[in-house]
Structures are given as C-alpha cells and as structure tokens.
C-alpha cells in the first residue's frame, strides 16, 4: 500500500492512489489532514489545470508547499480530483 512519509510521520496511505507522471495522488480521505496547512501558492499545468498547495507541518517543522492538489482539474485529469500528491523530501513508498 503506498504511503507518504515526512519527518518520521505517515502523512497519507492508501491502496487507491492514482499514478500520474510518476506521482502517487492519494485520495483526500487517506491524507492526515492535521498535517496540512493552507498555502497561497498556485501553479498551472497545461493538461491538468490549476494546482493549489499545502504546507506540511509535523512536530513543529514546516515543509512549505510540499503537497499539491487540483481542486477543479481539466477533464483529462478528472481522476485526480479530490486527491493529493507530495514532493520536496516527502518519501512515497509504493
């Protein structure tokens, strides 16, 4: 079962991830919401749409913009709606 780990804590785990461009997108319900803090950062992908970000906050440490999601993905990326992916040192073990 894929897991996302950062700063010694499991941030997400699910056997229902969507694999897109080498990234595991975890269902929002499989993500430990207590570790997420809203970010104002947004980026645009030509085929997925506009991504929004979260900071990860674990045991007093913050990993800025380490998680992202597409609140309203384009039709080609509909499978990742309500899913979250990770980077910036977050270890994803598949």
N, C-alpha and C positions, 0 to 999 in steps of 0.2 A: 504494500500500500504506500503510495507516495506521501512523503512528509516534507514539510518546510521547517527548518530549524535555524534559529539565530540566537546568539548569546545564551546558549545552553537550554533554550526552551523550544518546545514544539509549537510553532505558530499555526500550522494547518496540517491536516492529514485526511486523505480520502482516497478511495479506490475509484472515484468517479471524476477524475480530472480530465480536462480537455488539453491535449498536447498540440500547441500551435507554435510554429517556428522555434521548436526546441524548448519552449517554456510550458511548464505544467500550470494550467489555470485551475485553481481549486474552487469548488462551489463555495459561495459566501457562507453558507451554513456550516462548512467544515473549517472555517477560519476562527481562531480565538480572537473575538472582537476586542477583548480587553487589552490586547497588544497594539491595536490600531489607533492612530491619531490622524485626524484630517489634515491634509496638505492643500495648499492653493495651487500646486503645480498641475499643469495640464500639458499634454503633447498630442500631436496629431499623426495618425498613421493613415496613409492613403487608402488602404482597403479595410481597416478595422474601425476607423473613426477617431474620436477624441478620447484620450485616456485621462483619467484622474488618478491621483496618487494618495497614498497613506505613508506616514512615518511609522516605523515600528518602535515601540517603547517597551523595553524589557529590563527589569531590575535597575531602573534609573539610567539606563543607557538608551540613546536615541539613534536610530539608523534612518536618516532623512530620505524620504521618497523611495523607500525600499520595496514598496508594494504598489501595484497598479491594477486598475480595472477599467472597463469600458461600460459606463452607465447606459449608453444608448448606442450600441455598436451598429455598424452598417450591416445590411442583410448578409453579406458574405461571411461575417463574423458572428452571426446570431448565436452560435453555440457557446460563446464565452460571455454572454450576458449573465450578470449575477455571479461572476467568477473573479478570482483574484490571483495574480501572479506575483513572483518575487524575484529580486536581484540584489545587487550591492552587498554581497557577502552572505546572503541567506542561502544556506545549503539545502538543496532539494534532492532528496534521496528517493529514487523511484523503485 
